[in-house]
Amino acid sequence: MKKLLSLALAAALALSLTACGGGSGGDDKSSGSSSSKSGDNSAVSSSSSSQGDASEPQEEEREIPGTYENVSLFLTSTIQVSENGSFDRTKPDEKGTYNIINGDSFELVEKGMGNGDIFTPYGDYYYRSNLICSFDEDEEYGLAPSFDSNGHSTQSFDAYYEPTNDGNQNYVLFTMKDDGTYTLQKQIRNTKGFLTVVDQGDTYEGTYSLDGDVLTLTWKEFKFPLLFLDGKIYFDIIEKQTPENTADLEARRTALEAFRAEKFIPVDDALASEIVSCVQGEWEYSSNNINYVMLFEGNNFNVTTTAGGASLNSQGTYVVCKDFVLITYDTGKRARIDYTYENGEFNWTGYLQGVQD
């Protein structure tokens, strides 16, 4: 279903965006080989002339089957590619088959879908080379990424990534400063009308460095690669597990998952009691011709959703976290509603929205 939504959205965006991410001109689809490095890197200073030649043949044919970890800063998926032509992916959970393209790239086709994500090799990594996958136009001028003689930039990028489980959109915001520091944030935006931010998501900060075509982001003590190819910065990067890198890959994934889990820790009992007393009763709001009636009774939650004359009722329990009320439905699905609580004054600041586990 995620792939279907992604393809439908990509088709709709094609009328206004002719490439990945911010929508610069050109064709983003990979040729299916490792020769995707641009022959014209005029946006890069001469000090970056040490870039490797992506068109060089691999010393030996790549073995596609194996376990791959996503080494992007904001993604923690694991992909198991099997000898029998199948694959299993976590976060999001998907199963399907894969196609080998030109001997070294491979396409993951989710069961029931016609096509999927294509990963193209480059050095030690594979990057997603089709669909929405890169930063290619900065926010201020619409210019391609470029770096000075120190490998630094002063550009900011805003790229659509993929749909969420509840039909909203994931966006990635990336800013580089000339002092070698960066800020990267993953946002969730509403798909209807103007792209309203419904979840500010997680924010990562650290330093960056450009070495040839590899743009490395350092967060805490961990390093996360992006690839600067064809005048674009590709941010969906996976790496195949080997005996030499398995420990490092697992450490990075564990650190990211722990960082994201911190925000779901409930507040202390005293503060929770105050906020629980504030939310008791019935609340109602409408969005995109859908009406929501939420009822809080003790630590129980009930919501009635009405659209086009049809209603759906769901219930569960909730806990109070630092910035949101976290709801766990009886089905096991989770949702959140953002709030503020300052000087004893409580206000909802967000809508009911699904949580991606």
Disulfide bonds with the S-S distance in Angstrom:
none
